[in-house]
Amino acid sequence: MTPMNITVIGGGLIGASWTALFLAHGHTVCLHDLALDAEARVRTELRRIQPFMTELGLTLDPNSRGLSFESDLAKAVKGADVVQECGPERLAFKQRLWADVEKHCSAETLLLSSSSGMTASMQSKAMQSPQRMLVGHPFNPPHLIPLVEVVPGSKTSSASTRRAKAFYESLGKRVVVLRKEIPGFVANRIQAAVIRESVALVKQGVVSAEDLDVAVTQSLGLRWATGGPFLSAHLGGGQGGVRAFFQQFANGLQLLWLHTRLRPVFLSAATQKALAKDVEQAYGSQTIDQLGTQRDQQQIAILRALKKASSSEN
């Protein structure tokens, strides 16, 4: 894809991660953030990310002249081909932001939100041109995890949806276009269900937070890295495929679903404190950066293995 001018709004972890990926693919990035330490913070994160981009065969220069910082929103979005918003998950903030953004950018600018749950229809209520605004929700960290959920709003044009899909695919992303809007989208709703059951199991004293993580990473995590729930079910049925899977396991699944209809899990202050203590006991010996680096290295290993296996098959 031809190099573009991209404005990233918000210099947090998601914004910095998107910035790394955009720069590594040859785009020019202007980052808008009101924090005084935004530039120092983002460049520090880019330096941490740099070796992992190299592992993927991409070049990232944390001091690239293609990266600029602008605290004035009007100046930041002027001339932008794409705006990727990574601001706070507050609806009023996003509604005001998009109304301001559209006043100062080109009529052709593609407007994308990284929101993990707020729909485009919700965010664009104050806009005059909601047809070019939609959700492009990544999974953290965007510079490594391939998925982007493209979620058009009720007024998003089909042309904007096609442009968003093509844009993310040019970055090497696997794009899922949702057929209808739903809060939380797809991946986060699945994740929320898993986290809910995880919290319930730890809260009941069935398992520790650390052992629950082991149970997931050493079973479902490895399985789902290569095939989702439905492909796994299809393969789990042997030669008979998914039909044989349901024939063998449907009754057991239904009984399990009945048994796991727990009372709602309320994340009260006491519950949050207890869970945090358990998690910190398991992982507190390492810093967040160390844990993040370890995660990136492991993700690289998985991505490499999948790429090698794919190449050998072709």
Beta strands, then each sheet from edge to edge (+ up, - down):
strand 1: 5-9
strand 2: 28-32
strand 3: 67-69
strand 4: 82-85
strand 5: 110-113
strand 6: 133-138
strand 7: 147-152
strand 8: 174-177
sheet 1: 3+ 2+ 1+ 4+ 5+ 6+ 7- 8-
end
